[in-house]
């Protein structure tokens, strides 16, 4: 058993789309998910509602009266998550979309649900709108995207510091014909593009980003600085 586990972790350390899709990896991910299946809808709603209300209050925005949930998906294979699951610090993790009842607008909000070692759930607000990027890819890319928006803002107004920067909606704008399916939060082939929206200095910046899976739970990203569109 130990030998199989060591060979599995060694396999994960090799950044190759071919190796990452080998059956031993998928078998292990299937096994981990069978041990920690998706919690009940009641548990998920409670975790998301608590986070949604706290997040809204912190930003002085509309706090939802309730949430409706959809599209729950495991992200066990995403970079960082699998390491924590194997180490026993997490049982599993998922993403889920929520509609905030009682607030204007129809953009779904995506949350990451972490099931901690003790079985408790923690919901984290990730983004507004649809995206193919798992939360770790978004974390690694959002700073460069925001900096690109801030750079554009300074070009329009030298007084714009970007300190009031807020990330708004995300949307998928294109995908290659060979884009692979999401497997436990990871895509292993193809490419896609998205537009992430940021607001600062009275302007809205639509930042295009190209994503290419790296075969190791993440993606290579390219922020298209010259193609940023400005509204306002």
Number of C-alpha atoms within 10 A of each C-alpha: 6 7 7 10 12 11 12 14 13 10 16 19 11 13 14 14 16 11 16 21 15 11 10 15 17 15 11 14 19 14 11 17 18 10 11 15 13 18 14 8 13 8 13 18 17 16 19 27 21 15 17 25 17 13 16 13 12 10 9 9 11 16 19 17 12 19 17 14 19 13 10 18 18 22 27 27 28 23 19 12 23 22 16 17 19 15 11 13 14 21 25 28 29 24 22 20 24 23 18 23 15 12 13 9 9 10 16 19 21 26 25 23 25 21 21 17 15 10 13 13 20 18 24 19 16 18 20 20 19 16 20 19 23 24 25 19 20 17 12 13 19 15 11 14 25 23 14 20 28 23 17 20 23 15 11 13 11 10 10 17 14 18 9 11 18 13 17 16 18 22 16 17 13 12 16 11 9 10 15 15 12 17 18 21 24 27 27 23 19 16 20 22 22 22 23 25 24 22 22 19 18 12 15 20 25 22 23 23 21 18 21 18 22 18 21 21 27 26 25 13 19 15 21 14 16 10 11 18 15 17 9 8
